[in-house]
């Protein structure tokens, strides 16, 4: 029987990541940075990726990584979700890394493992496993085309681009400015900015077949995104309970009112269930057991719970929750954006129905 409880090593990893984020990822700083021209916190990324070695968790030790697994990466994403940290961990250390592992490109994997190189898969953030992926044209060994909704493209050093010849190509993001253009797009979640990538004669190196690499990357992204959503939901619940214990009305704590107790109890049950689903998805990715089904179940459940937890936090904080200074708006925007990322809950329910042969009549 699978043990979904956290191991001592995972608890120690969580404590280390939370300590770092507590010291270097204050909500006020995240909000201020989100409205600036440089929303990513690359100093924090350097601490996570290089000092702690977290960029290489999924990469074998023989290639310079940590040789850990998806359960450990899930713990990191829980903490990053709690802090709404503006770092490209999911896009580089999970999505791009998984694509490169499928292609077997040791040189790029070694660079990503150090954290000094940020890789981004040039597939729209809204696309889930099995979705049709837009591609660019290959002409005279160069790439031409436009791809939209690419998360964290602004800080990418290497773009992994699917092409119409069925290949996945590595493109240096800092190539000739006329060949590679990254245009920011307006997004609800400013801590994970999107961009349109335009290639006009960009040189690329073929890494392998795009279809299996992209499918593997998006499946891992969807599965581990549930852990980020768990972190968001857990933070929202914890902060709301803390606030309602302190806030008084009619000379008694607001949290003592029966109606609010019921709302919080229901939310607690949903977060507990989300934790089980997210842990199961991480374990399935690590072991390769019933992966497609478990990931679909996790994502079908995770998005609605994370959004509801953030909405409840906003409402139950009263007037203070509506202010820009309170961090709950960061949590709500990330939860809303995550609900569309790597496939909606509805898309995952449809995929699950196909997988278990329970199609709608």
Secondary structure, 3 states (H helix, E strand, C coil): CCCCCCCHHHHHHHHHHHHHHHHHCCHHHHHHHHCCCCCCCHHHHHHHHHHCCHHHCCCCHHHCCCCCCHHHHHHHHHHHHHHCCCCCHHHHHHHHHHHHHHHCCHHHHHHHHHCCCCEEECCCCCCCCCCCCCCEEEECCEEEEEEEEEECHHHCCEEEEEECCCEEEEEECCCCCCCEEEEEECCCCCCCCEEEEEEEEEECEEEEEHHHHHHHHHHHHHHHHHHHHHHHHHHHHHHHHHHHHHCEECCEEHHHCHHHHHHHHHHHHHHHHHHHHHHHHHHHHHHCCCHHHHHHHHHHHHHHHHHHHHHHHHHHCHHHHHCCCCCHHHHHHHHHHHCCCCCCHHHHHHHHHHHCCCCCC
